[in-house]
Amino acid sequence: MFNGTLFASDGAFIFFTFLPIVIYLVLTGVGIYFVIKVITFMNEKIKLDRERNERISELIKTTSLSKKIE
């Protein structure tokens, strides 16, 4: 007769039943987190690259002006 308690084998069966679902949800969450971090990194990198390119073009202008003066 069933008295409402789970036996050890029933608990393990329930655990192994939902384990793939939990693993899938965790991997999906890690994947979404990774994509968001990559996007924010790339946006910051693009901004810094633009600033660097502007500084390089300013340096090129000043060196070309100094060569013309000499």
C-alpha positions as CSV (number, residue, x, y, z in Angstrom):
1,M,0.0,0.0,0.0
2,F,1.3,3.5,-0.9
3,N,1.6,5.8,2.1
4,G,2.7,9.0,0.2
5,T,6.4,8.8,0.7
6,L,8.9,8.3,-2.1
7,F,11.3,5.5,-2.0
8,A,15.0,6.1,-2.9
9,S,14.6,4.5,-6.4
10,D,11.5,6.8,-7.1
11,G,13.5,9.9,-6.1
12,A,16.4,8.9,-8.3
13,F,14.0,8.3,-11.2
14,I,12.5,11.7,-10.7
15,F,15.9,13.3,-10.5
16,F,17.2,11.6,-13.7
17,T,14.0,12.5,-15.4
18,F,14.4,16.2,-14.9
19,L,18.2,16.4,-15.1
20,P,18.4,16.8,-18.9
21,I,15.9,19.7,-18.7
22,V,17.9,21.4,-16.0
23,I,21.1,20.9,-17.9
24,Y,19.5,22.4,-21.0
25,L,18.2,25.4,-19.1
26,V,21.6,26.0,-17.5
27,L,23.4,25.7,-20.9
28,T,20.9,28.0,-22.5
29,G,21.4,30.6,-19.8
30,V,25.2,30.4,-20.0
31,G,24.9,30.8,-23.8
32,I,22.7,33.9,-23.5
33,Y,25.1,35.4,-20.9
34,F,28.1,34.7,-23.2
35,V,26.4,36.3,-26.2
36,I,25.5,39.4,-24.2
37,K,29.1,39.7,-22.9
38,V,30.6,39.3,-26.4
39,I,28.2,42.0,-27.8
40,T,29.1,44.5,-25.0
41,F,32.8,43.8,-25.4
42,M,32.7,44.3,-29.2
43,N,30.7,47.6,-28.8
44,E,33.4,48.9,-26.4
45,K,36.2,47.7,-28.7
46,I,34.7,49.4,-31.7
47,K,34.4,52.6,-29.8
48,L,38.0,52.4,-28.6
49,D,39.2,51.6,-32.1
50,R,37.5,54.6,-33.5
51,E,39.2,56.8,-30.9
52,R,42.5,55.3,-31.6
53,N,42.1,55.8,-35.4
54,E,41.2,59.4,-34.8
55,R,44.3,59.9,-32.7
56,I,46.5,58.2,-35.4
57,S,45.0,60.5,-38.1
58,E,45.8,63.5,-36.0
59,L,49.4,62.3,-35.5
60,I,49.7,61.8,-39.2
61,K,48.5,65.3,-39.9
62,T,50.8,66.9,-37.4
63,T,53.8,65.0,-38.7
64,S,53.0,65.8,-42.3
65,L,52.7,69.5,-41.3
66,S,56.0,69.5,-39.4
67,K,57.7,67.9,-42.5
68,K,56.3,70.7,-44.7
69,I,57.5,73.4,-42.3
70,E,61.1,72.0,-42.3
